[in-house]
C-alpha cells in the first residue's frame, strides 16, 4: 500500500524486495519510472504500458518494451516467444 509521498521510491523499494531480477513490472507514469528502472537493471522485465491516458516519457525510457494496452502486456508473459522476438539483437 502506497502511503504519503514519494510513491516512486516506494514502488522501487517494493520491486527490490520482491527480487527485481525475477519479476515483470508494468507502468505508465512518472511514479513508475524507478520500479521499471530497477527491474530493467536487475534483469527482470520492464514494460511501459499505454492504456489511453498516455505514458510518461521517463517510464518509456526506463522500460525494455512499450506496448499499448494491458492485455498486450500480459500476452507477453503468456507467449514468451513474442517477448524474445522483440528483445533479441
N, C-alpha and C positions, 0 to 999 in steps of 0.2 A: 504494500500500500504506500503510495507516494504521500509524503507529508511536507507541509510548509513550502519552502522554496528550494531551488537547486535540483529540480526534477531530473535534469540531465545527468548530474553526478549520482543521484540515487539510482537511476536506471543503469548507468555504467557499473556501479558497485554491485548491483543485483546480478548482472550478467557475469561479472567476475566471480562472484560467489558460486554461481551455478557451474562454472567452468567454461569460460568463453570459447575454448578450443572445441568443445563438443556440442555446441548448440547453433541453432539458426535464429537470427534476430531480424525482426521486421520493424520498420519505422518509416515515418514520413516527415516528422517535424524537426525543428532545431533542437528540441529537447531529446531527440532520439539519436543525434549525431554521435555522442560519446559511447553509447551502447553499441552502435553499429561499428564504430572505430575499434572498440575493444574486441568485438568478435572477429573482425577482419584481421586485426594484428595477431590475434592468438591462433588463427587458423580455423575458426568457425565460419559460418556463412552469414554474411550481412546483406540484407535485401532492402532497398528503398522501394516503398510501395505507394503509388499514387491511387487514391480512392475517390477522386472527384473534387477534393478540396485543395489539391496541389501538393507539391512535395518540396521541402526546403532544399536549396542547393547544397548546404552543408550535409544534409542527410545523404543526398546522392553521391557527393564526393567521398563520403566515408563508407560507402557500400561496395560490395562486389558487383551487384546487379541492380538494375532499375526495372520494375515491372508495373504494369497498370492493373490494378485490381487485386484484392486479397486472394481470390480464387486462383489466379495465375501464380501468385506467390506460393500458395500451398501446393499447387500442382508440381512445383519444383521439387518438393520433398517427396511427393508420391512417385514421380518419374525422374529419378536421378540422372538418367541419360540426357534430359533436357538441360540440366544444370551443367553437366560435364561438357556438353556441346557448346554452351555459351562461354564457359570459362577457360576452355583449352587454348593453348598457344599454337 
